[in-house]
Amino acid sequence: MYRVLIVDDEASVRSGLRDCVDWAALGLELAGEAEDGEIALSLVASSSIHIVLTDVRMPHMDGIALAQKLRNMHPAVKVVMISGFGDVDYLKSAIKLEAVDYILKPIRLQELHEVLARVVRLLQEEDQTRQSWLAQQIKLNQSIPLLRERYLTTLVVDGTHSTETLQEKFQLLNIDLPVKAARLGVFVIRIDDYSTALSEMSEREKQLLSFALLNISEDIVKQDYCGHTFETKPGEYAGIVHFHTDDDEEQLFTTLQECRNQINRLLKRNVTIGVGCTVRDWSSLPESYRIAADAAEHRWFLGKNQIITMDSLASVPEPHHHTLQLDVRSCISVLKAPNWETVTRFLNEAFGKGKGAAPVQYGRIISMYMIIACSELLLELEASVTAIQESEQRLMNKLAGFETVSELMSALLEHVRLTYDAVADKREHKTRNVVTLIKGYIEEHYAKDLTIAEIAATVYLTTTYICLLFKQETGMTINDYVIEVRLREAKRMLADPQHKTYDICYAVGYKDPSYFSKLFKKHTGLTPSEFREIPL
């Protein structure tokens, strides 16, 4: 309820107002009475008064003087004037003082009710506005950390060319950095294996991890510097620090070592920290951030859980100048190589091992070519291996998440080895099939005048290829195998006395009995006749 003070030098008027108005029905409470302005002013100062209903003409301090003092001392109090018809000058003064309303004597109760109801509505509207403003203030205060993070991210990414508004924003967002900073530095913290390590975490767990990491880094950095740490994107955090002296710059590496060690110990997470250059003004801050981010990116070469500065980048190998004309067909050709060493040598050269590692994007392109080559080669050989298909899917899912060249190459070699072994098995199986077909054809047609060209035509291969293939697989030439089959059949026929030697010669594919006898003796040590005399 709003509280009302009645001010009038006539007791009858005060009692009439007190007794004739249903204050509660209007949402009001009668807080007291005063016979002049001086008394009223003291009551307003000591009590919670919302509305002053005052006469204009009063001794000691009239209503106009009272309204003037209330306006200066208690501007929230609403003043309603009561005046006679002859008080024109007073009414003009009341209007200038922005009195809420005025009522002419004699007072009509209906008019008084309407005026008081209007004042109540005005007070209610002001209360609602005040509550809304307070609610916005609370929301603003709650949003300060987020707004500070966004603003600091904007500073390191885009910088600012005007420092005029920095002071006001720093004060609003509680940023502990000097506006006229002489030396500023940026560092970047990246959680190693972020995509894989956090893939099974709930969003709440990720937020808790981020909150804890920020608290640890902020607490440690603030022990030595003015500055802030904030999240720039998932898995990456940046810090801005102000250097007072040269010693402060040199101390930063030690401070960040402590930060990394605490994150390792308390959060069980590895982080890579990149350190940017020192800049002299806020507009140059993005340069320091870019260098810090690039330094953190060099975990691709230097490994994880490192603190990488401009000095340590000197140990990074020169970028590999790739001379390979790399494409899917060349990768397929390598996968068909007769030994695994050829494949590993090819990949080592492609990744630049030993002469400067391939950059991140090039390494991923190499991997994509090899993955496609493996898939196409299996299709070409009509080989469907579930383990390889599953390996390919795993590698594709993880490809963008590899953070070092050694991790990527290790995973790629594992997948390529599966494919290479499958290709080797398929090749060996195909070779055995070809040799079996050649042997079968010879055994079926040994009595004919066989030629290498005829045999090659039956398996749809060149004469040179089947000669090499047969020799590699069996250890003998095709001609040697033809002789072996023919002599084996000749031995079988010699066991039957009814078969004449010259008949056997013709039956096994030879046209000259003399040549047949010499060939038989060469391979068995006996002539056909001598072989026939051997008892079974």
C-alpha positions as CSV (number, residue, x, y, z in Angstrom):
1,M,0.0,0.0,0.0
2,Y,1.0,3.6,-0.7
3,R,1.2,5.9,2.3
4,V,-0.6,9.3,2.3
5,L,0.2,12.5,4.4
6,I,-2.6,15.1,4.8
7,V,-1.3,18.7,5.3
8,D,-3.8,21.5,6.1
9,D,-3.9,24.2,8.8
10,E,-7.6,23.6,9.4
11,A,-8.3,20.6,11.7
12,S,-11.9,20.2,10.3
13,V,-10.5,19.8,6.8
14,R,-8.0,17.2,8.0
15,S,-10.6,15.3,9.9
16,G,-13.0,15.4,7.0
17,L,-10.5,14.0,4.6
18,R,-9.4,11.4,7.1
19,D,-12.9,10.1,7.8
20,C,-14.7,10.5,4.5
21,V,-12.2,8.7,2.2
22,D,-12.1,4.9,1.9
23,W,-8.3,4.8,1.8
24,A,-8.0,1.0,1.8
25,A,-10.3,0.7,-1.2
26,L,-8.0,3.0,-3.1
27,G,-4.9,0.9,-2.1
28,L,-3.8,3.6,0.3
29,E,-2.9,3.9,3.9
30,L,-3.2,7.2,5.9
31,A,0.3,7.7,7.4
32,G,-0.4,11.0,9.3
33,E,-1.4,14.6,9.4
34,A,0.4,18.0,9.6
35,E,-0.9,21.5,10.1
36,D,1.8,23.3,8.1
37,G,4.6,22.6,5.6
38,E,7.5,22.5,8.1
39,I,5.8,19.7,10.1
40,A,5.0,17.9,6.9
41,L,8.5,18.1,5.7
42,S,9.9,16.5,8.9
43,L,7.3,13.7,8.7
44,V,8.2,12.9,5.1
45,A,11.9,12.7,6.1
46,S,11.2,10.3,9.0
47,S,8.4,8.1,7.4
48,S,7.9,6.3,4.1
49,I,5.5,8.7,2.4
50,H,4.4,8.3,-1.2
51,I,1.6,11.0,-1.6
52,V,1.3,14.4,0.1
53,L,-2.2,15.9,0.0
54,T,-1.6,19.6,0.9
55,D,-3.5,22.9,1.2
56,V,-1.9,25.8,-0.7
57,R,-2.4,28.5,1.9
58,M,-0.8,27.7,5.3
59,P,1.2,29.6,7.9
60,H,5.0,29.2,8.4
61,M,5.5,27.1,5.2
62,D,2.7,27.1,2.5
63,G,2.0,24.3,0.1
64,I,4.1,25.9,-2.7
65,A,7.2,26.1,-0.6
66,L,6.6,22.5,0.7
67,A,6.3,21.2,-2.9
68,Q,9.5,23.1,-3.8
69,K,11.4,21.4,-1.0
70,L,9.9,18.0,-1.7
71,R,10.9,18.3,-5.3
72,N,14.5,18.9,-4.3
73,M,14.7,16.5,-1.3
74,H,12.2,13.7,-2.1
75,P,11.5,13.8,-5.8
76,A,9.6,10.5,-5.7
77,V,6.9,11.9,-3.5
78,K,3.7,12.9,-5.4
79,V,2.1,16.2,-4.4
80,V,-1.7,16.9,-4.8
81,M,-2.7,20.6,-4.1
82,I,-5.9,21.7,-2.5
83,S,-6.8,25.4,-3.3
84,G,-9.6,27.9,-3.4
85,F,-10.9,29.7,-6.5
86,G,-9.0,32.8,-5.7
87,D,-5.6,31.2,-5.6
88,V,-4.8,31.5,-9.3
89,D,-1.2,32.6,-8.7
90,Y,-0.7,29.6,-6.4
91,L,-2.1,27.2,-9.0
92,K,0.3,28.6,-11.6
93,S,3.2,27.9,-9.2
94,A,1.9,24.4,-8.5
95,I,1.9,23.7,-12.2
96,K,5.5,24.9,-12.6
97,L,6.5,22.6,-9.7
98,E,4.9,19.7,-11.6
99,A,2.4,18.8,-8.9
100,V,0.5,15.7,-9.9
101,D,-2.9,17.3,-9.7
102,Y,-4.9,19.9,-7.8
103,I,-8.4,20.0,-6.3
104,L,-10.5,23.1,-5.8
105,K,-12.4,23.9,-2.6
106,P,-15.0,23.0,-1.6
107,I,-13.7,19.5,-2.0
108,R,-16.0,17.1,-3.9
109,L,-15.5,13.5,-2.7
110,Q,-15.9,12.0,-6.2
111,E,-13.2,14.2,-7.6
112,L,-10.9,13.5,-4.8
113,H,-11.3,9.7,-5.3
114,E,-10.6,10.1,-9.1
115,V,-7.5,12.2,-8.4
116,L,-6.1,9.7,-5.8
117,A,-6.8,6.7,-8.1
118,R,-4.9,8.5,-10.9
119,V,-1.9,9.1,-8.5
120,V,-2.0,5.4,-7.4
121,R,-1.8,4.3,-11.1
122,L,1.1,6.6,-11.7
123,L,2.9,5.2,-8.6
124,Q,2.2,1.7,-9.8
125,E,3.6,2.4,-13.3
126,E,6.7,3.9,-11.8
127,D,7.1,0.8,-9.6
128,Q,6.8,-1.5,-12.6
129,T,9.3,0.6,-14.5
130,R,11.7,0.5,-11.5
131,Q,11.2,-3.3,-11.1
132,S,11.9,-3.8,-14.8
133,W,15.0,-1.7,-14.6
134,L,16.2,-3.6,-11.5
135,A,15.6,-6.9,-13.3
136,Q,17.6,-5.7,-16.3
137,Q,20.4,-4.6,-13.9
138,I,20.4,-8.1,-12.4
139,K,20.5,-9.7,-15.8
140,L,23.3,-7.3,-16.9
141,N,25.3,-8.2,-13.8
142,Q,24.8,-11.9,-14.4
143,S,25.8,-11.4,-18.1
144,I,29.0,-9.5,-17.3
145,P,31.3,-12.6,-17.5
146,L,29.8,-13.5,-20.9
147,L,29.9,-9.9,-22.2
148,R,33.5,-9.6,-20.9
149,E,34.5,-12.8,-22.8
150,R,32.9,-11.6,-26.0
151,Y,34.4,-8.2,-25.8
152,L,37.9,-9.5,-25.1
153,T,37.5,-12.0,-27.9
154,T,36.7,-9.1,-30.2
155,L,39.8,-7.2,-29.0
156,V,42.2,-10.1,-29.9
157,V,40.5,-11.0,-33.2
158,D,39.6,-7.5,-34.5
159,G,41.5,-5.1,-32.3
160,T,40.3,-1.5,-31.7
161,H,41.5,1.7,-33.3
162,S,39.8,3.9,-30.8
163,T,40.7,3.9,-27.1
164,E,38.1,6.5,-26.2
165,T,35.5,4.0,-25.1
166,L,37.9,1.5,-23.6
167,Q,37.8,3.0,-20.1
168,E,34.0,3.0,-19.9
169,K,33.8,-0.6,-21.2
170,F,36.6,-1.9,-19.0
171,Q,34.9,-0.4,-16.0
172,L,31.5,-1.8,-16.9
173,L,32.9,-5.3,-17.7
174,N,35.4,-5.4,-14.8
175,I,38.4,-5.8,-17.1
176,D,41.6,-5.6,-15.1
177,L,43.8,-4.0,-17.8
178,P,45.1,-0.5,-18.3
179,V,43.6,1.5,-21.1
180,K,47.0,3.2,-21.9
181,A,49.0,-0.1,-21.9
182,A,52.6,0.2,-23.0
183,R,53.2,-3.5,-23.6
184,L,50.6,-6.2,-24.2
185,G,51.0,-9.9,-24.9
186,V,48.6,-12.7,-25.9
187,F,48.8,-16.5,-25.3
188,V,46.6,-19.2,-26.6
189,I,45.7,-22.4,-24.7
190,R,44.4,-25.4,-26.8
191,I,43.1,-28.6,-25.2
192,D,45.0,-31.5,-26.9
193,D,42.8,-34.2,-28.4
194,Y,39.7,-32.0,-27.8
195,S,37.5,-33.6,-30.4
196,T,38.2,-37.2,-29.3
197,A,38.7,-36.7,-25.6
198,L,35.4,-34.7,-25.2
199,S,33.3,-36.7,-27.7
200,E,31.7,-38.8,-24.9
201,M,31.3,-35.9,-22.4
202,S,27.9,-34.3,-21.8
203,E,27.5,-30.6,-22.5
204,R,27.4,-29.9,-18.7
205,E,30.7,-31.8,-18.3
206,K,32.3,-29.8,-21.1
207,Q,31.1,-26.5,-19.5
208,L,32.5,-27.6,-16.2
209,L,35.8,-28.4,-17.8
210,S,36.0,-25.1,-19.5
211,F,35.0,-23.2,-16.3
212,A,37.7,-25.1,-14.3
213,L,40.4,-24.5,-17.0
214,L,39.6,-20.8,-17.1
215,N,39.7,-20.5,-13.3
216,I,43.0,-22.3,-13.0
217,S,44.7,-20.2,-15.8
218,E,43.2,-16.9,-14.5
219,D,44.3,-17.5,-10.9
220,I,47.8,-18.4,-11.9
221,V,48.3,-15.6,-14.4
222,K,46.8,-13.0,-12.0
223,Q,49.5,-13.9,-9.5
224,D,52.0,-12.1,-11.7
225,Y,50.1,-9.9,-14.2
226,C,47.1,-7.7,-14.9
227,G,45.2,-9.7,-17.4
228,H,42.3,-12.1,-18.2
229,T,41.8,-15.5,-19.7
230,F,38.7,-16.2,-21.8
231,E,37.3,-18.8,-24.2
232,T,37.5,-17.8,-27.9
233,K,36.0,-21.0,-29.3
234,P,35.5,-24.6,-28.2
235,G,38.7,-26.1,-27.0
236,E,40.7,-22.8,-27.3
237,Y,41.3,-20.1,-24.7
238,A,43.2,-16.9,-25.0
239,G,44.8,-14.7,-22.4
240,I,45.8,-11.0,-22.5
241,V,48.5,-9.8,-20.1
242,H,50.1,-6.4,-19.4
243,F,53.8,-6.3,-19.0
244,H,55.3,-3.6,-16.8
245,T,59.0,-4.6,-17.3
246,D,61.2,-6.7,-19.5
247,D,61.4,-9.2,-16.6
248,D,57.6,-9.6,-16.9
249,E,58.0,-10.8,-20.5
250,E,60.6,-13.3,-19.6
251,Q,58.6,-14.5,-16.6
252,L,55.6,-15.4,-18.8
253,F,57.0,-18.7,-20.0
254,T,57.5,-19.8,-16.4
255,T,54.0,-18.7,-15.4
256,L,52.5,-20.6,-18.4
257,Q,54.5,-23.7,-17.4
258,E,52.8,-23.6,-14.0
259,C,49.5,-23.1,-15.7
260,R,50.0,-26.1,-17.9
261,N,51.2,-28.3,-15.1
262,Q,48.2,-27.4,-12.9
263,I,45.8,-28.2,-15.8
264,N,47.6,-31.5,-16.3
265,R,47.5,-32.4,-12.6
266,L,44.0,-31.1,-11.6
267,L,42.0,-31.7,-14.8
268,K,44.0,-34.7,-16.2
269,R,44.2,-32.9,-19.6
270,N,47.1,-32.0,-21.8
271,V,47.2,-28.6,-23.3
272,T,49.4,-26.8,-25.9
273,I,50.1,-23.2,-25.2
274,G,51.2,-20.8,-27.9
275,V,52.8,-17.4,-27.0
276,G,52.4,-14.3,-29.2
277,C,54.7,-11.3,-29.6
278,T,54.6,-8.2,-27.5
279,V,52.7,-5.3,-28.9
280,R,52.6,-1.6,-27.9
281,D,48.9,-0.7,-28.4
282,W,45.4,-2.2,-28.5
283,S,45.1,-2.0,-32.3
284,S,48.1,-4.4,-32.7
285,L,46.6,-7.0,-30.3
286,P,45.3,-9.2,-33.2
287,E,48.9,-9.6,-34.4
288,S,50.0,-11.1,-31.1
289,Y,46.9,-13.4,-31.1
290,R,47.6,-14.6,-34.6
291,I,51.2,-15.5,-33.8
292,A,50.1,-17.2,-30.6
293,A,47.5,-19.3,-32.5
294,D,50.0,-20.2,-35.2
295,A,52.5,-21.2,-32.5
296,A,49.9,-23.5,-30.9
297,E,49.2,-24.9,-34.3
298,H,52.8,-26.0,-34.5
299,R,52.1,-28.9,-32.2
300,W,51.6,-30.6,-35.6
301,F,55.4,-30.7,-35.8
302,L,56.6,-30.3,-32.2
303,G,54.1,-32.5,-30.4
304,K,51.4,-31.9,-27.7
305,N,51.5,-30.6,-24.2
306,Q,54.1,-28.0,-25.1
307,I,54.6,-24.3,-24.5
308,I,55.6,-22.9,-27.9
309,T,57.2,-19.5,-28.2
310,M,58.7,-17.6,-31.1
311,D,62.1,-18.9,-30.0
312,S,61.0,-22.6,-30.0
313,L,59.6,-22.1,-33.5
314,A,63.2,-21.8,-34.7
315,S,63.5,-25.6,-34.2
316,V,60.6,-26.3,-36.5
317,P,61.9,-27.9,-39.8
318,E,61.6,-25.9,-43.0
319,P,58.4,-26.5,-44.8
320,H,58.7,-29.6,-47.0
321,H,58.8,-28.7,-50.7
322,H,56.7,-31.5,-52.2
323,T,58.0,-32.8,-55.5
324,L,55.7,-35.8,-55.8
325,Q,53.0,-35.6,-58.5
326,L,50.5,-37.0,-56.1
327,D,47.1,-38.3,-57.2
328,V,44.9,-41.3,-56.6
329,R,46.3,-43.3,-59.6
330,S,49.9,-42.9,-58.4
331,C,48.8,-44.1,-54.9
332,I,47.1,-47.1,-56.4
333,S,50.2,-47.9,-58.3
334,V,52.3,-47.8,-55.1
335,L,49.8,-50.1,-53.3
336,K,50.4,-52.7,-56.0
337,A,54.1,-52.7,-55.2
338,P,55.7,-56.1,-54.6
339,N,56.9,-55.2,-51.1
340,W,55.7,-53.1,-48.1
341,E,59.0,-51.2,-47.9
342,T,58.1,-49.5,-51.2
343,V,54.8,-48.2,-49.7
344,T,56.3,-46.9,-46.5
345,R,59.1,-45.2,-48.5
346,F,56.5,-43.5,-50.7
347,L,54.5,-42.2,-47.7
348,N,57.6,-41.1,-45.9
349,E,58.6,-39.0,-48.9
350,A,55.1,-37.7,-49.3
351,F,54.9,-36.6,-45.7
352,G,58.4,-35.1,-45.9
353,K,59.9,-37.3,-43.2
354,G,63.5,-36.4,-42.6
355,K,63.4,-33.1,-44.6
356,G,60.6,-31.0,-43.1
357,A,57.2,-32.3,-42.3
358,A,54.2,-31.6,-44.6
359,P,51.9,-28.9,-43.5
360,V,48.6,-29.8,-41.9
361,Q,46.4,-29.4,-44.9
362,Y,48.8,-31.1,-47.3
363,G,49.0,-34.1,-44.8
364,R,45.3,-34.4,-44.9
365,I,45.2,-34.3,-48.7
366,I,47.8,-37.1,-48.8
367,S,45.6,-39.1,-46.5
368,M,42.5,-38.6,-48.6
369,Y,44.3,-39.7,-51.7
370,M,45.5,-42.8,-50.0
371,I,42.1,-43.6,-48.5
372,I,40.4,-43.2,-52.0
373,A,43.2,-45.3,-53.6
374,C,42.7,-48.1,-51.1
375,S,39.0,-48.1,-51.8
376,E,39.3,-48.0,-55.6
377,L,41.9,-50.8,-55.6
378,L,39.7,-53.1,-53.6
379,L,36.8,-52.4,-56.0
380,E,39.2,-53.1,-58.9
381,L,40.2,-56.4,-57.4
382,E,36.6,-57.2,-56.4
383,A,37.7,-57.6,-52.8
384,S,35.2,-56.7,-50.1
385,V,36.8,-56.8,-46.7
386,T,34.7,-55.7,-43.7
387,A,37.7,-54.9,-41.5
388,I,39.1,-52.5,-44.2
389,Q,35.7,-50.8,-44.7
390,E,35.4,-50.3,-40.9
391,S,39.0,-49.0,-40.8
392,E,38.3,-46.5,-43.6
393,Q,35.2,-45.2,-41.7
394,R,37.1,-44.7,-38.5
395,L,40.0,-43.0,-40.3
396,M,37.6,-40.6,-42.2
397,N,35.8,-39.7,-38.9
398,K,39.1,-38.9,-37.2
399,L,41.0,-37.3,-40.1
400,A,40.2,-33.7,-39.2
401,G,41.0,-34.3,-35.5
402,F,44.6,-35.4,-35.8
403,E,46.8,-32.8,-34.2
404,T,50.3,-34.1,-35.0
405,V,51.8,-35.4,-38.2
406,S,53.0,-38.5,-36.4
407,E,49.5,-39.4,-35.3
408,L,48.1,-38.9,-38.8
409,M,50.8,-40.9,-40.5
410,S,50.6,-43.8,-37.9
411,A,46.8,-44.1,-38.4
412,L,47.1,-43.9,-42.2
413,L,49.8,-46.6,-42.3
414,E,47.6,-48.9,-40.2
415,H,44.8,-48.5,-42.7
416,V,47.0,-48.8,-45.8
417,R,48.6,-52.0,-44.3
418,L,45.2,-53.6,-44.1
419,T,44.6,-52.8,-47.7
420,Y,48.1,-53.8,-48.8
421,D,47.7,-57.2,-47.2
422,A,44.3,-57.8,-48.7
423,V,45.7,-56.9,-52.2
424,A,48.7,-59.2,-51.6
425,D,46.3,-62.0,-50.6
426,K,44.1,-61.4,-53.6
427,R,47.2,-61.3,-55.9
428,E,48.5,-64.5,-54.5
429,H,45.1,-66.2,-54.8
430,K,44.8,-65.0,-58.4
431,T,48.3,-66.2,-59.2
432,R,47.6,-69.6,-57.8
433,N,44.4,-69.8,-59.9
434,V,46.3,-68.9,-63.1
435,V,49.0,-71.5,-62.5
436,T,46.3,-74.1,-61.7
437,L,44.6,-73.3,-65.0
438,I,47.9,-73.6,-67.0
439,K,48.7,-76.9,-65.4
440,G,45.2,-78.2,-66.1
441,Y,45.4,-77.2,-69.7
442,I,48.8,-78.9,-70.1
443,E,47.6,-82.1,-68.4
444,E,44.6,-82.2,-70.7
445,H,46.3,-81.3,-74.0
446,Y,49.9,-82.7,-73.5
447,A,49.5,-85.0,-76.6
448,K,49.1,-81.9,-78.8
449,D,51.8,-79.8,-80.3
450,L,51.5,-77.3,-77.4
451,T,52.9,-73.7,-77.7
452,I,53.3,-71.0,-75.0
453,A,51.1,-68.7,-77.1
454,E,48.3,-71.2,-77.1
455,I,48.6,-71.7,-73.3
456,A,48.7,-67.9,-72.7
457,A,45.5,-67.5,-74.8
458,T,43.6,-69.8,-72.6
459,V,44.2,-67.7,-69.5
460,Y,43.9,-64.3,-71.4
461,L,47.5,-63.3,-70.4
462,T,50.6,-62.5,-72.4
463,T,53.3,-65.2,-73.0
464,T,55.9,-63.2,-71.1
465,Y,53.7,-62.8,-68.1
466,I,52.6,-66.4,-67.8
467,C,56.2,-67.6,-68.2
468,L,57.4,-65.3,-65.4
469,L,54.4,-66.1,-63.2
470,F,54.7,-69.9,-63.7
471,K,58.4,-69.9,-63.0
472,Q,57.9,-67.7,-59.9
473,E,55.1,-69.8,-58.5
474,T,56.4,-73.4,-59.4
475,G,60.2,-73.0,-59.8
476,M,60.1,-74.5,-63.3
477,T,59.4,-73.3,-66.8
478,I,56.2,-74.1,-68.6
479,N,58.2,-76.3,-71.1
480,D,59.7,-78.2,-68.2
481,Y,56.3,-78.9,-66.9
482,V,55.1,-80.1,-70.3
483,I,58.0,-82.5,-70.4
484,E,57.2,-83.7,-66.9
485,V,53.6,-84.4,-67.7
486,R,54.5,-86.2,-71.0
487,L,57.1,-88.4,-69.4
488,R,54.8,-89.2,-66.5
489,E,52.3,-90.5,-69.0
490,A,55.0,-92.3,-70.9
491,K,56.1,-94.1,-67.8
492,R,52.5,-95.2,-67.2
493,M,52.2,-96.5,-70.7
494,L,55.5,-98.3,-70.6
495,A,54.2,-100.5,-67.8
496,D,51.9,-102.1,-70.3
497,P,53.9,-104.4,-72.8
498,Q,51.2,-104.0,-75.4
499,H,52.3,-100.4,-76.1
500,K,55.2,-100.1,-78.4
501,T,57.8,-97.4,-77.8
502,Y,57.0,-95.5,-81.0
503,D,53.3,-95.6,-80.2
504,I,54.0,-94.1,-76.8
505,C,56.1,-91.4,-78.4
506,Y,53.3,-90.3,-80.6
507,A,50.7,-90.7,-77.8
508,V,52.5,-88.2,-75.5
509,G,53.0,-85.5,-78.1
510,Y,56.4,-86.3,-79.7
511,K,56.8,-86.9,-83.4
512,D,60.4,-88.4,-83.4
513,P,60.9,-91.7,-81.5
514,S,64.7,-91.1,-81.5
515,Y,64.3,-87.7,-79.9
516,F,61.7,-89.1,-77.4
517,S,64.2,-91.9,-76.4
518,K,67.0,-89.3,-75.8
519,L,64.7,-87.0,-73.8
520,F,63.5,-89.9,-71.7
521,K,67.0,-91.1,-70.9
522,K,68.1,-87.5,-70.1
523,H,65.4,-87.1,-67.5
524,T,65.3,-90.7,-66.1
525,G,68.8,-92.0,-66.8
526,L,67.3,-94.9,-68.7
527,T,66.1,-95.6,-72.2
528,P,62.4,-96.5,-72.6
529,S,63.3,-100.1,-73.1
530,E,65.6,-100.2,-70.0
531,F,62.8,-98.5,-68.0
532,R,60.4,-101.2,-69.1
533,E,62.7,-104.0,-67.9
534,I,62.7,-102.6,-64.3
535,P,60.6,-105.0,-62.2
536,L,57.6,-103.3,-60.6
